[in-house]
Amino acid sequence: MIDTDKLSSYWEYFDKIYCISLDERADRRETAQFQFQKVGLSDNVEFLIVEMHPHNCEQGIYESHMSCIKKGIQAGANNIVIFEDDILFDGFSPVILKNCIDFLSATPDWNVLFFGCLVANSKKTENKSVLRVKYRSLAHAYVINPSFAEIMVKKPWQGIPFDDFLFSINEGFYVAYPSFAFQSDSPTNNNKHLLLDKFRRLCGGLRRIQKINELYHSYRTHIIAFHIIILLVIVLLFL
């Protein structure tokens, strides 16, 4: 059994930890509290309670993330962790978290480290628990460098969803490996992506999709080589 009191000491490295939650989603906050308790974060997270944006839910999400970043800057934080309230921890390891902290302490040019996300590409670093990535989507659990945060908050809403905004930057982005933070199957409040949400559920949910994405990019060369070999075998059989 994991000693949550000991785990909380690991999280003390992070100066400010926020969790974005819609005022009407008390159910998510309750579930999130349970998730945070599992990994020793029950007393370390400040919830940012926001109202649903009256016209554009994606603008509301964007501005909520920016509000957390601004609060962290104003508090003088050396690093800022942001969660969304549909957070789900799976496969959490104190060793991986400690390795991530060691990486952040030793790497001056990092911008964002995700505890879990979807990537378009990944490469190993000298730290076995951290991959350098080309970010694709999902911003439900990440830590941001204050110097990068200062740049971020100068970017007002311009009609670009927060995930796409991060995708357009894609410099100095890293992810914990294996990832330990996922999005739950709680129904989305983003009415622009209801069909996408339904499709993700048909595929087994975001946790499964994220794990498959991580597996593929970790062993992409082997997977491609295997398929080439199979294709060659099939061709030879018909010659």
N, C-alpha and C positions, 0 to 999 in steps of 0.2 A: 504494500500500500504506500502511495506517495505521501510524503510528509509535506503538507501544504504550507506549514509554517516556515519550513526551510525553503520551499519554492518561492515564497514571497520575497525572500532576500535576493534572489536572482533578478526579480523585476525591479528592485530598487535602483538598478543602473539607469532606468528610464525616468527622466525628470517629470514628465507629464504624460498621463495615459487617459485618453478620452474615448467615449463610446457614443456614437450618434444614434438617436432614437426618436421616432415620431411620438408626439404627445399621446396619440390615440392607440399606440401599440404597447400597452402595459404588459401584454402577454410576451412580447419579445424581450422586454427588459427583465422580466422574471426568469425567462430561459437563459438570457445572457448572464445574469447574476450567477446562475447555477454553473454555467460554463466557466466563468471567471474563477469561481470557488474551486473548481477541479484543478486549476493550474496555479493556485496560490495568489490570485489577483482580486479576491473579493473586497479588499479594503483599499485598493490602489486605483480604481477606475472612477473617473468623474463622468457622469452621463450628461451629454448635451441634449436636452429635450427641445425638439423643434416642432413647429407647426407645418402641416402639409402646405406646400407652395400653392397659392390659389389658382395659378394658371399653367405652370410648367413643373412637373415633378423632377425632371432632370436638372433644371435650374436650382431647385430646392436642394437636391443632393450635392450639387457642385458647391453651393454657398454654405452648406452645412460643413463640408470638409474644410473649406476655407476658414470658417468660423473657428473650428478646432485649431487649425494651424495658427491663426492670429492669437488665440488665447495662449497657446504655448509660447509664442514669441514674446507676448506681453509679460508672461510669467518668467522670462529669462531662461527658458529650458534649453539645455544642451542637446536634447533630442526629444522628439514628440511622437508618441504612439497613438494611432487612431484605429478604432474598431468600428464596425457597423453592428447593429444589435441582433443581426441574424447569425452571429459568430458561432462556429462549432469547432471545438478542439478535438482532434483525432490523432492518435499517435504522438502526443506531446512528450517531449524528452527534455529533461533539465540539461542534459549534456549538449543537445543541439542548441538550446537557448544560450547556454554559456559560450559555446563556440561562436555563435552569432555575435554575442557581446564582445568577445575577444577580437573578432573581425572588425567590428565597428570602431573599437578602440585603436586598432592598428592601421586602419585605412582612412586617410584624410580626405579622399576624393569621392566618397560614396554620397549619393543623393537620397535614395530610398532603398530600404530593405523590407521586402514583403515577407510575412510569415506564411503566406500562401497566395497564389494567383495563377492565372493562365498565362503562358508564355509562348512567344513565337520562335524562340531559340534560347539555348542555354549553354554555358561553358563552365568548366570547373575552375575554381580558384585554388589558391594554396591552402585554404581552409576547407576541410572535407564536408563541412555542414553549410557551406554557402556557395551558391552558383551565381555567376554573372548572367543576366538575362536581357533579352529583348522582350519587354513587357507587351502583353496583348490586352488583357482585361482583368477585372475584379480588383476592387480596392477595399476589401472588407477587413484587412488586418495588415498594417504596415507601420514602420518607424521612419521618420523623415529627419534629415539633417537640417539644423537651424539655418545654415547659409543658403541651402536650397529652398527652405521654407520662406525666407525673405524674398526670394525671387517669385515664388508661387503666389504669394498674397498680393502681388502687384498686377496679377492677371484677373481682371473682372470677368464676369460671365459674358461670353461672346457666342452663345448658342451651341457650344461644344460640350457634350457630357463629360463628366470628370474622368472616366476611364479613357475616353478618346483624347482628352487633354494630356493625360500622362503618356499615352501611346505616342503622341506627337513629339514628345521630348526624348524619351528612351536613352538617357545617358546616365551612367552611374547607378544603374538599377540592379538590385540583387534579390535573391530569394533564399529562404532557409531550405535546406535539403536534408532529409525529406521534409516537405511542408507539413505543418501541424495545425494550420488554421484554414477552415473551410466555411462556406456559406451553407446554412441549414436549408431544409425544404419548406421553411415557413413561407406562406404566400407573399408574393411581392406587392408593394404599393406603387410600383412604377407602372402606371397604366399604359405607357408606350411600349412595354415589352411583355404584355400578357401572353401573346402567342409564343414568344421566345421562352418565357417561363414554363409554359405548358410543354414545349418541345424538350427543354432540359429535364423536366420530370419524366418524360417518356424515355429519356436516355439514362435514367437512373439517378438524376439529381446532380447538383453542382459538385458535390463531394466526389462522386464517381468520375465525373468529367474531368475534374482537376487532377485526380490521381492518374487517370489515363494519359492526360496531357503531360504530366511530369514523367511518367514511365516512358512515353514515346521519345521525348526529347533527351532523356538520360541515356537511352539505348538506340537512338535513331540510326546510327551507322550500322549497328548489328541488324536492326529490323529491316532496313533497306537492303543490306547484303543478303539477308535470308530470302527476301522476296525475289531478288534477282536470281539467286540460285534455283529457287523453285520454278521460276519462269524458264530458265535455261533447261532444267530437267524436263519440263513439259514440252519445250520445243524439240529437244533431242529425242524424246519418245515418239514424236510424230514425223521425224526425219527417216 
